[in-house]
Amino acid sequence: MKIEKHSSRLVYPSFEAKPFTPSTSTTIPLSPFDRAAGNAYISVIYAYKAPTPPNSAIERGLRLVLSNYREWAGRLSDDKRAIVLNDKGVRLIEATASCTLDEARPLKSTPQLWDLHPGSKGIEELMLVQLTRFTCGSLVVGYTSNHLIADGEATGNFLLAWGQATRGLMVHPVPTHDRAMVKPREPLDVEFDHLGNEYMEKRLVKNVPWEKMPSPIRIEKIHYSPDFLARLKALASVRCSSERRYSTFECLVSHLWRKVTHVRSVGEEETSQVRISVNVRTRLVPPIADGYFGNLVLWAFPRATVRELVSQPLEYVAEVVHAAIAQVNDMYVRSFVNFDALVEKEARWSELVPTAEVESTVYCPNLEANSWLRLPFGEMDFGSGGPDVFMPSYFPLEGVMVIVPAIHGKGGTDVYLSLLESNMDVFQDICHTID
């Protein structure tokens, strides 16, 4: 598959349906949740089978929806602590492929995926889009965006709105742009340890250079059927009451944590943890209404020794995961907001770095789990139906899993998992065994 890029230009918000053109000097400070999300770009891939709307219609929809989501067309302030709504635009690239979409399928998680979406190195745009047309008329949309601006739910709502605008529909849910909804309390009590969870000291940051990796990283998509997930959930929740059964996500993460630990060569006394993203919108009291645009995610960190993970039953690990996620509640969230305010008051930001920005090439003995199961990513429709393929781009970081709903077949879940190539074959042999 050869990709040829033909044009690259900035696309600006269209205010043709608005009663007035807003100011381009408005500045929105980033929230504590935005700053903790880290200044990193995330890329996803959509594929739509022909017939699809022309690029001009998709671009017009993008211009219209940007008038409701001006943050994407803005720029970060010089100190990277605010968004300037200056309408400088998002990057749009048009490209063609040398084959049909069927000939390119399956789209595998390899570096070749990078040709299907814009890169993020050395750019100032906060969102970039690539429209790649295949010889059969099918379309791949490669989407890259800065995580400082929005989390998965907010980004999913934007993509949903882009499709609605392209189809001439009203945008729903209507976005809410107040990033100061969760304010610090007085006094600035911090009840939990946020140093080591959301942030860490810069002096403690370590990385594994690429040249020291024991083997290359490989990413595979593993499918889990509804029947498998039901059996997994029943086994993990065997001692739970009917009202307190663990969620499908908790059970699947517990299963994967055990299996990945089994194939890694790690000492039994070492501690392993999973970094799990937790949407706190419904965990706050009162909850945040649908449509909030920005970041409202923190992280849970279930921890266990390698010995416990390989010797204890699934139900034990599921309880560890469940308890850690449950801890990310209203009290924890408000403690984090106070922590952020306290660091600001003491002027200590230069000493700290968000753990989300600490990009270690190899996470072993740890894992990172990102759930897109309840996000509206798969509902992006430009007028010809939902996507035929939806997947994250290639991410060459060992120990990361992205869990998405399966688009085809009779449901189920797909997991994109990265491991050292030397461990992946053994993992695939055992990943569907339940014990």
Secondary structure, DSSP 8 states (H G I E B T S, - for coil): --EEEEEEEEE----TTSSS---S--EEE--HHHHHH-S-EEEEEEEE-SS---HHHHHHHHHHHHTT-HHHHSEE-TTSSEEE-----EEEEEEEESS-HHHH-S--SSGGGGGGS---TT---SEEEEEEE-TTS-EEEEEEEETTT--HHHHHHHHHHHHHHHTT---SS--B--TTSS---SS----S--BTTTEEEGGG-----GGG-SS-EEEEEEEE-HHHHHHHHHHHTTTS-TTS---HHHHHHHHHHHHHHHHS---TTSEEEEEEEEE-TTTSSS---TTB-S--EEEE--EEEHHHHHHS-HHHHHHHHHHHHHHSSHHHHHHHHHHHHHHHHTT-GGGEEEGGG---SB-TT-EEEEE-TTSGGGG--SSS-S-SEEEE-----BTEEEEEE--SSS--EEEEEEEEHHHHHHHHHHTT---
